Amino acid sequence: MPRQTLDAADATQLSDDEIGPGEPLKRAQWGMLLAAAMIGGVEGALLFLALGRVGLTPLGVALIAVSAWLTAWIAFGFGIALVGLKAAWRAPPAPVSLDRPSGPGRVALLLAAYEEDPGLVFGAAEALSAELLRLGAERRFDIFVLSDTRDATAARNELASFLRLKARAPAMPGLHYRRRAQNTDRKAGNIAEWVETHGGGYAYMVTLDADSLMSAETLLALTAGMDADPNLGLLQTVPTLLNAHTVFARVQQFAARLYGPVFAHGLARWAGDAGNYYGHNAIIRVAAFASSAGLPHLPGPRPWGGHILSHDFVEAALLRRRGWGVRLAPHLGGSFEEAPPTLIDSALRDRRWCQGNLQHLRLLGAPGLHPLSRLHLLFGALAYLAAPFWLVLLVLGAVVWPSRALAVGGMARVAMLVALGLNLALLIGPKLMGLALALKRGEGRSWPGGARALIAGVGLETVLSFLLTPVSLVMQSMSIFDVVIGRDSGWRPQRRDTPGLTWRDVWRVHRGHVVLGVLGAAGALALDRALLVWAGPVFLSLALSSVLSLLTSRPAREADGQAGVLATPDEVAQPTVARVAQAHRAAYAAEAALRDEIDRLFRDPTPVYEIQAPGLAEFARRRAA
């Protein structure tokens, strides 16, 4: 894979056929951006009207500017959801076609693993093979487990699990296991090495994370979509969250299941062939990826330099630069992943994403990129940069409003209330759109507990999000601070399951947040009660952050038809591929102690001279050599 040029200074090194034809934004794409900017302007005008009655100060001007920008930011999301609601409302989800793909090329399913539970990885591989066998589609697909695991014991467990699976399922599609000697460039490097060593034998690759799954119907539909359009380089599905066992994960699962479709349909309609890539659960044309998407290292030290952490956005931009289509397929179901189990785990993952997305700011001037690709890179960074701006808005509001505006009546007070109502409408609107779409599609009947439980779930999710969002914004702001001062996030293994956090765990992470919330509330009360009213929600979230983090890490009730209001239809009618994967994962978990004992015996310098017979349940008496 040749490394691509991303430095604007090297633009002259690219020929026309390397960057494809330049394309301007379309009228509808410009319209969305301009509409968001206009709504931000309305917010600014309302605040100017309110503050202008008492005299503007430099802090007041700053408040107006920050608030207008943040309003435009959330207005863009509102507009995407509105477009998605319109598109999905008129076109109910169609069943996935079971027509066999017509192309001759083979397809590789790539499962990337890094210090993962082998039951998660190989349970998914076994479930995927069972799906393909079920539809008689196994001849066109191979499965590759691509490991970057560094721990020697974990690597031996992976190899033992691979051999176990090969022995148990000889009829499954071609199964391969590959562990790199050096995990250069992490996941992106692992995929790139596979492309260089094996990619020539395959037309397409389906990228999957360790917690990813797809139904056979979806795999066939993705393959057929690539066969039908030779200019399509990447087709991205919208994964549904599954297997959420903690309160925090179930909140994320509920929100993604209900609100995700309007955003996905809207983004697909707005971006068209210049869509984005989210790193997994997508199918990619191997030849296009090999020729277009080789990632260079950014100059300078980490965290701003080195290999690109959030590689997926950049790979999509490079594919589009060479003229390949990159599309989102919101109409396809049967694509699944898992959510982080706790707020702390989510923040740890976010830390790496934050660093990777801020790296994208260095690439905005890369030569030949499609305008929408530049916007994807910019918006990815702004998703994190917005966090400290919300905190700046809080501080500015705390200084400006209580001392000047709250005492003013008449039009100023009306303008303030309208400005506040506008922001609330933009934040709540997409939730109501997702609810309306679900009810229109008749999902109120399939949702556990019916329409009433669905509506109650929206209320509960909104309250929990309201409580968790401020502390999440503070944690994201600290991630940005870490990157600014030069701290590298590294690449930590993700924790998929958790037995529940302890008080010590949450206090170690949230003690600073608690102190900040308590002292901030006390100071606001001492200065001005109006200030406490303005900043109260943030102080409450921070002061309760350790309690919220601990309680939401607790296991929630499993879905059983009488589940709580955060249950989803996929829990009650669990997809076949997910149910099979869970069963295999449990079988691997039951054997964990046996694998550990085998590993211990092989590492023990004292030889084993006898092994007790019944199923290897007991190991051995030993004697010195």
GIBEL-V513665 format. One record per backbone hydrogen bond with DSSP energy under -0.5 kcal/mol. CO is the residue of the C=O (numbers start at 0). NH is the residue of the N-H. E is the energy in kcal/mol with one decimal. If there is no record, write none. Layout:
CO:NH:E / CO:NH:E
//
This chain:
1:293:-0.6 / 3:5:-0.5 / 5:7:-0.5 / 6:9:-1.9 / 7:10:-1.5 / 9:12:-2.0 / 10:13:-1.7 / 14:17:-1.3 / 14:18:-1.0 / 15:18:-0.6 / 15:19:-1.5 / 22:370:-0.7 / 25:29:-2.5 / 26:30:-2.6 / 27:31:-1.8 / 28:32:-1.5 / 29:33:-2.9 / 30:34:-2.5 / 31:35:-2.0 / 32:36:-2.2 / 33:37:-2.5 / 34:38:-2.2 / 35:39:-2.2 / 36:40:-2.1 / 37:41:-2.3 / 38:42:-2.1 / 39:43:-2.2 / 40:44:-2.5 / 41:45:-2.4 / 42:46:-2.2 / 43:47:-2.3 / 44:48:-2.4 / 45:49:-2.0 / 46:50:-3.0 / 47:51:-2.6 / 48:52:-0.7 / 50:53:-1.3 / 50:54:-0.6 / 56:60:-2.3 / 57:61:-2.2 / 58:62:-2.4 / 59:63:-2.2 / 60:64:-2.4 / 61:65:-2.7 / 62:66:-2.4 / 63:67:-2.4 / 64:68:-2.2 / 65:69:-2.5 / 66:70:-2.3 / 67:71:-2.2 / 68:72:-2.0 / 69:73:-2.3 / 70:74:-2.2 / 71:75:-1.8 / 72:76:-1.2 / 73:77:-2.1 / 74:78:-2.6 / 75:79:-2.4 / 76:80:-2.3 / 77:81:-2.3 / 78:82:-2.5 / 79:83:-2.4 / 80:84:-2.6 / 81:85:-2.1 / 82:86:-2.4 / 83:87:-2.9 / 84:88:-2.4 / 85:89:-1.5 / 86:90:-1.2 / 89:91:-0.6 / 105:202:-2.2 / 105:203:-1.6 / 106:141:-2.2 / 107:109:-0.7 / 107:205:-3.1 / 108:110:-0.6 / 108:143:-3.2 / 109:111:-0.7 / 109:207:-2.6 / 110:145:-2.5 / 112:147:-2.9 / 116:119:-0.9 / 116:120:-1.6 / 117:121:-2.9 / 118:122:-1.5 / 119:123:-1.4 / 120:124:-2.0 / 121:125:-2.3 / 122:126:-2.1 / 123:127:-2.7 / 124:128:-2.2 / 125:129:-2.2 / 126:130:-2.1 / 127:131:-2.1 / 128:132:-2.5 / 129:133:-2.0 / 130:134:-1.2 / 131:136:-2.8 / 131:137:-0.5 / 132:135:-1.0 / 136:139:-1.0 / 137:140:-0.9 / 139:106:-3.0 / 140:173:-0.6 / 141:108:-3.1 / 142:175:-2.6 / 143:110:-3.1 / 143:145:-0.7 / 144:146:-0.7 / 144:177:-2.6 / 145:112:-2.5 / 146:179:-1.9 / 150:154:-2.3 / 151:155:-2.3 / 152:156:-2.2 / 153:157:-2.1 / 154:158:-2.3 / 155:159:-2.6 / 156:160:-2.3 / 157:161:-2.4 / 158:162:-2.5 / 159:163:-2.2 / 160:164:-2.3 / 161:165:-2.4 / 162:166:-2.0 / 163:167:-2.1 / 164:168:-2.2 / 168:171:-1.5 / 173:142:-3.6 / 175:144:-2.9 / 177:146:-3.1 / 181:183:-1.4 / 182:185:-1.7 / 184:187:-0.6 / 184:188:-1.7 / 185:189:-2.0 / 186:190:-2.5 / 187:191:-2.3 / 188:192:-2.4 / 189:193:-1.9 / 190:194:-2.4 / 191:195:-2.2 / 192:196:-2.0 / 193:197:-3.4 / 193:198:-1.3 / 194:198:-0.7 / 197:200:-2.0 / 198:201:-2.0 / 202:285:-2.0 / 203:107:-2.1 / 204:206:-0.6 / 204:283:-2.7 / 205:109:-2.8 / 206:280:-2.7 / 206:281:-0.9 / 207:111:-2.3 / 208:211:-1.9 / 212:335:-2.6 / 214:218:-2.1 / 215:219:-2.6 / 216:220:-2.3 / 217:221:-2.7 / 218:222:-2.2 / 219:223:-2.7 / 220:224:-2.2 / 221:225:-1.9 / 222:226:-2.5 / 223:227:-2.2 / 224:228:-0.9 / 228:231:-1.8 / 230:232:-0.6 / 230:324:-3.0 / 232:284:-2.7 / 233:326:-2.4 / 234:282:-2.3 / 235:328:-3.1 / 236:238:-0.6 / 239:336:-2.1 / 241:338:-0.5 / 242:244:-0.6 / 244:555:-3.4 / 245:249:-2.3 / 246:250:-2.0 / 247:251:-1.9 / 248:252:-2.6 / 249:253:-2.6 / 250:254:-2.3 / 251:255:-2.6 / 252:256:-2.2 / 253:257:-2.1 / 254:258:-2.9 / 254:259:-0.7 / 255:259:-1.0 / 258:261:-0.5 / 258:262:-1.3 / 259:263:-2.8 / 260:264:-2.6 / 261:265:-1.9 / 262:266:-2.7 / 263:267:-2.5 / 264:268:-2.2 / 265:269:-2.5 / 266:270:-2.8 / 267:271:-1.8 / 270:273:-2.0 / 272:325:-2.7 / 280:236:-1.9 / 281:206:-2.0 / 282:234:-2.5 / 283:204:-2.3 / 283:285:-0.6 / 284:288:-2.4 / 285:289:-2.9 / 286:290:-1.8 / 287:291:-1.6 / 288:292:-2.4 / 293:3:-2.9 / 297:305:-2.7 / 300:303:-0.5 / 300:304:-2.4 / 305:297:-2.8 / 306:308:-0.6 / 308:310:-1.8 / 309:313:-0.7 / 310:314:-2.6 / 311:315:-2.3 / 312:316:-2.0 / 313:317:-2.4 / 314:318:-2.2 / 315:319:-2.3 / 316:320:-1.9 / 317:321:-1.3 / 318:323:-2.1 / 319:322:-1.7 / 324:232:-2.5 / 324:233:-1.8 / 325:274:-3.3 / 326:235:-2.9 / 327:329:-0.5 / 328:331:-1.3 / 330:332:-0.5 / 331:237:-0.5 / 333:214:-2.4 / 334:239:-3.4 / 335:212:-1.9 / 336:241:-2.2 / 340:248:-0.7 / 341:345:-2.2 / 342:346:-2.2 / 343:347:-2.2 / 344:348:-2.1 / 345:349:-2.4 / 346:350:-1.8 / 347:351:-1.1 / 348:352:-1.9 / 349:353:-3.2 / 350:354:-1.9 / 351:355:-2.4 / 352:356:-3.0 / 353:357:-2.3 / 354:358:-1.7 / 355:359:-0.8 / 357:360:-1.4 / 358:361:-1.8 / 359:362:-1.8 / 360:363:-0.7 / 362:365:-2.0 / 365:368:-1.0 / 369:373:-1.9 / 370:374:-1.9 / 371:375:-2.6 / 372:376:-2.1 / 373:377:-2.6 / 374:378:-3.5 / 375:379:-2.0 / 376:380:-1.5 / 377:381:-2.6 / 378:382:-1.9 / 380:383:-1.2 / 380:384:-2.4 / 381:385:-2.3 / 383:386:-1.3 / 383:387:-0.6 / 384:388:-1.1 / 385:389:-2.0 / 386:390:-1.5 / 387:391:-2.5 / 388:392:-2.6 / 389:393:-1.9 / 390:394:-2.2 / 391:395:-2.9 / 392:396:-2.8 / 393:397:-2.3 / 394:398:-1.7 / 395:399:-2.8 / 396:400:-1.9 / 396:401:-0.6 / 398:402:-0.5 / 399:403:-1.4 / 399:404:-0.8 / 400:403:-0.6 / 400:404:-0.5 / 400:405:-2.3 / 404:407:-1.8 / 408:411:-1.0 / 408:412:-0.5 / 409:413:-1.8 / 410:414:-2.9 / 411:415:-2.1 / 412:416:-2.3 / 413:417:-2.6 / 414:418:-2.5 / 415:419:-2.4 / 416:420:-2.7 / 417:421:-2.4 / 418:422:-1.7 / 419:423:-2.2 / 420:424:-2.4 / 421:425:-2.1 / 422:426:-1.8 / 423:427:-2.8 / 424:428:-2.4 / 425:429:-0.6 / 427:430:-0.6 / 427:431:-1.9 / 428:432:-2.4 / 429:433:-2.4 / 430:434:-2.1 / 431:435:-2.7 / 432:436:-2.5 / 433:437:-2.1 / 434:438:-2.4 / 435:439:-2.5 / 436:440:-2.1 / 437:442:-2.7 / 437:443:-0.5 / 438:441:-1.1 / 441:444:-1.4 / 441:445:-0.6 / 442:446:-2.0 / 446:449:-2.9 / 448:452:-0.8 / 449:453:-1.9 / 450:454:-2.6 / 451:455:-2.6 / 452:456:-2.4 / 453:457:-1.7 / 454:458:-1.8 / 455:459:-2.6 / 456:460:-3.0 / 457:461:-2.2 / 458:462:-2.1 / 459:463:-2.6 / 460:464:-2.5 / 461:465:-2.2 / 462:466:-1.8 / 463:467:-2.3 / 464:468:-2.6 / 465:469:-0.6 / 467:471:-1.9 / 468:472:-2.5 / 469:473:-2.0 / 470:474:-2.2 / 471:475:-2.5 / 472:476:-2.3 / 473:477:-2.1 / 474:478:-1.7 / 475:479:-2.1 / 476:480:-2.2 / 477:481:-2.4 / 478:482:-2.0 / 479:483:-2.6 / 480:484:-2.1 / 481:486:-3.0 / 482:485:-1.2 / 485:487:-0.5 / 493:495:-0.7 / 494:340:-0.6 / 501:505:-2.2 / 502:506:-2.6 / 503:507:-2.1 / 504:508:-1.2 / 505:509:-3.1 / 506:510:-1.7 / 509:513:-2.6 / 510:514:-2.4 / 511:515:-2.3 / 512:516:-2.5 / 513:517:-2.6 / 514:518:-2.6 / 515:519:-2.2 / 516:520:-2.2 / 517:521:-2.3 / 518:522:-2.6 / 519:523:-2.4 / 520:524:-2.3 / 521:525:-2.0 / 522:526:-1.9 / 523:527:-2.9 / 527:531:-1.4 / 528:532:-2.0 / 529:533:-2.3 / 530:534:-2.6 / 531:535:-1.3 / 534:537:-0.6 / 534:538:-2.2 / 535:539:-2.8 / 536:540:-2.0 / 537:541:-2.4 / 538:542:-2.7 / 539:543:-2.0 / 541:544:-1.2 / 543:547:-3.2 / 544:548:-2.8 / 545:549:-2.2 / 546:550:-2.9 / 547:551:-2.5 / 548:552:-0.6 / 549:552:-0.7 / 550:553:-1.3 / 551:247:-3.2 / 553:246:-1.8 / 563:566:-1.6 / 567:570:-1.5 / 567:571:-1.0 / 568:572:-2.7 / 571:573:-0.8 / 574:578:-2.4 / 575:579:-2.6 / 576:580:-2.0 / 577:581:-2.2 / 578:582:-1.9 / 579:583:-2.3 / 580:584:-2.5 / 581:585:-2.2 / 582:586:-1.7 / 583:587:-2.3 / 584:588:-2.2 / 585:589:-2.1 / 586:590:-0.9 / 587:590:-0.6 / 588:591:-1.4 / 590:594:-2.3 / 591:595:-2.5 / 592:596:-2.1 / 593:597:-2.4 / 594:598:-2.5 / 595:599:-2.3 / 596:600:-2.4 / 597:601:-2.2 / 598:602:-1.5 / 599:603:-1.1 / 604:606:-0.5 / 606:608:-0.5 / 606:622:-0.8 / 612:614:-0.9 / 612:615:-1.2 / 613:616:-2.1 / 617:611:-0.6 / 617:619:-0.6 / 620:608:-0.9 / 620:609:-0.6
//
